[in-house]
Amino acid sequence: MRTIAHISDLHFGTEDPVVAENLVTALGRDRPSLVVISGDLTQRARGAQFAAARDYLCRLPVPQVVVPGNHDVPLYDVTRRFLSPLGRYGRYISEVLNPVFEDEELFVAGLNTARSLTWKNGRISCEQIDTLRGVLARAGERFKIVVTHHPFIPPPVSEGEAAIDLVGRAVEALDVLDHFKVDLLLAGHLHHGYAGDTRTHYPAAKHSIIAAQAGTAISRRRRHEPNAYNWITIADQHLSIEVRVWDGAQFKPKQTTHYTLRGEEWMVVNPEAERTVAAPPAKTPPDA
């Protein structure tokens, strides 16, 4: 069995110190097998913000998989934005922008989707897709996870809500993820937690892949949701995603979704009813 703490969008420069300290305590107590940080460590990619983020990550359990987000690229420092967009990230956090973690049960590949040519959107390059193909080829039968900052699937939305820009070249990347039977995608960016099967948005895919989004873990930029992170448990053919939400005093479980793998499909498990149902589709937003 493996446990993963999936945290995202720390946004140092806008962090809530009380929430941040409680997250350190919670993860130190629960000791996950792996901590995944899916981007936006800083608010404006300033040196002091990266230094604070670095010091904070040093207080969290290891091992860790960390990828940058669009806020980790300078916005107003135009020269640095185009000549060295992730220079400070490399100096303070890691020079490895597409990290890989593996043990006997897990194979986790991170992809940098932050780009200097866009303000907030993200993209996977053709070179990254080719590299990902080679990386996943050695994963074998282990549980496979890919981490990005930008999402592959949109959140459930009501009619009339604004469309969400998904990560660029998602369709091409999904071909590779589908071929190698990746099990789980982890991302952030939207400050909105949700999960769903990628096939609801990419119907040509043959293999079921669960995409899980994390809200902002410690930032005051909450966008109508409380601070939260995902606690993920992986055991044999079973996967559970527990959303832990800040209630003003501590992080507490709010909801848990259980999945079990049946052939090529991750099925939602209802433990109380002792039955399985197909993963519910996420509503597709209107075209941008």
N, C-alpha and C positions, 0 to 999 in steps of 0.2 A: 504494500500500500504506500502511496505517496500523497502528501498534502502540499498544496501550493497557495500562498498568499498572493493574490493578484491585486496590486495597488496601482493607481494611475493618477496623472494630473496633479502632482504635488504643488506646482506653481510657487516655488519659493520666491518670496517677495510679496505674496498675498496669503501666506500660510497662517493658520490659526494655531498658536503655540500650544494651547490646551489640548486640542484634538491631536496635534502631532505627537505630543508627549504620551498621550493615551494609546496611540497606535504603536509606539515603541514598546510600551508595557504589554499590550495585548499580544504582539508577535513574539516578544521575548518569553512570554508565558506559554504560548501554544507551540512554538518552535516548528514552523513548517519545514518540509523537506526542501522547498525552494521558494524564494521570493521573486516575483516577476513585477517589474516596474515598466509600464507601457507608455512612457513618454511624458513630455511637458514637465520636466523637473523644475523649470524656472518660469517666471512670468515674462521677463524681458531679456533673457540670455546675458545678464550682466555678471561680471566676475564675482561680485559679492554673493549674488544669488546662487551661482554654481558652487561656490565654496560652502555655503550653508547646506545646499543639497548633498554635496559630497560628505560633509560631516554627519548629516542625518543618515545617509545610507550606511555609514560605518557603524551606526548604532543598531541597525536592523540585522536579523539573522542572515547568515550565508549558508549555501551559495545563493547568488542573485543573477538574474538575467535582466539587463537594462537596455532599453532602446530610447533614442531621442524622439522628441515631438516637435511640432512646428514652432512652439514658443521657445524652444532651445536654439532657434536660429534668430539672430538679431533682427529686429524689425526696423528700427529707426537709424541704426548705424549702417548706412547703405554700403559703404566700402567693405566693412567686415562681412556684411550679409552675403556679398557676392564673391569676395576673395577668400574668405575663411569662414563659411557659414556655421560650421560645427567645430571651429578651432577651440573655443573655450570648453565646449563639451568634452573634446578629446583631452584637454589639459586637466580638467578637474574631475571628470567622471570616468571616461574610458576612450581609448583610441580605437577600440573595436566597435564599429557601428552596426555590424550584423553578427551578434554573438551566438555561440552554440553551447548548450549545456547537455550533457548526457550522462546517464548512469545505467544500471542494469535494467531499469523499468521505463525510464523517461528519455525522450529525445526532444529537445526544445531548440528551435531556431528563431532568432530575432532578426527582423528586417527594419532597417531605417527607412521610413517613408517621408521624412521631413525634407523639404526642398526650398531653396532660396528664391526660386522664381514665383512662388505662390505665397499668399499671405497666411492662409490657414489650411488649404487643402494639401493632400499628400499623394505620393505616387510611388509605385514600385517600378524600377527600371528593368529594361530587357536583360541587362547584365545580371541584375539580382535574380531574375527568374532563372537564368541559366545556372547561376551559382547554386540557387536553391535546389534545382534538380539534382545536382551532384551531391549536395549535402544530405538531402533526404534519401538518396540511394543507399546510404550506409546505416540508415536508422533501423532497418529490419522490421521485426515484429513488435518493437517497443511502442509504447503510447506516444504518439507524435503531436507536438504542439508548435504552432507558429505564432510569434508575437509581433504585432505592429502597433503603431500609435493610432493610425486612422482605420476606421471600421470597414468591414467587408459587407455587412448587412445593415439596413436602416432599422431604427427603432419602430415599434408599433406606433402608428400615427392615426389621428382622426382626419377625416376628409377636410381639406382646406388648410392643414398645417403645412409649413414650409418643407420643401424637399431637403434631403440630406445628401451632401456630396460624399460618395464613397471613395475609398482609396483608388487612385488611378491604376489602370491595367489589372483591375481585380479579376476580370474574366480570364485573361491570359494566365495569371497566377493560379486561379482556381483549377485550371487544367492540370497543372503540376501537382497541386495539393490533392486533387481528386485521384490522380494516377498513383500517388504514393500513399493514399489512404490516411491522410492526416486526420486526426481525431478532433482537435480543438484549436480554435483561433482565439487569441486574447488581444484586446485593444482597449482604447480609451477615447480621448479627444472630445466627446460630446458632453461629458459630465452627466451622463445618463446611463444607469445600469439596466441591462436587459440581456437576454440570450435567445437564440433560435437556431434552427437548422438552415445552413446556407442554401440548401436546395429550394427553399421557398423563394429565393431571389435569383438563383442560378439553376433553372429547371433541367439544363442539359447534364448536370453533374450526376454521376452514378453512385458516388459514395456519400454517405451522410457525414457532415462535418458540423459540429456545434460551434457557434461563434458566441463568445461571452464578452460583454462590454462592462467595464467598471466605471463607476462615478468618480468624482474627485475625492481623494482620500483625506486630504488635510487642508485644502484651500478654502478661502472664504468665497470664492467664485462658484457658488453651488448651483446656480441655474434651477431653482425651484425643487431641488432634491437635497436631502441631508448628505453630509459626508458619509462615504461608504467604501467598502472594498469587498472583494470576493474571496471566500475560503473554499478551495476546490479540493475534493478528495477523489483519488483514483485508485481503484482496487479491481484487478482482473478485468472483467467486462463491464464494470460499473463506474459511473461518474456522477458526482454530485456537486452542485454549485450553490453555495450558501452565501447570501448577501448579508453582510454585517454592517449595520447602520448606526451612526452616532446619534444617541438619543438625548444629548445634552450633558450626559455624565459619563457614558461609556459606549463602546461599540457592542451592539447586541444583535443576534441573528434576527432577521426580519422574515426571510422566506428562503426555502431550499427547494431546488429542482433536482430530482433524481433521474438519471438515465441508465439504461442498460442496452448493450449492443446485441442486436438480433440480426445476424448475417451482416448486411451492409448498412444497416440502419440503427441509429441511436434512437431508442424509444423512451418517451417519458414514462416514468414509473410512478404510480400512485400507491405508496406503501399502505395507506389505510384501507384502500379498496382491494389491495393485492392484485392489481391488474396493470397492464401496460397499454399505452396509447401512443399513436404516432406523435412526434414532436409537432406542436401547433405552429401553423404558418405565421410569420410576421407579415403585417400588412405592408404592401409596397407603397411608398410615398408617390405623390404625383410627380410627373416629369419635371426636371429643373427647367 
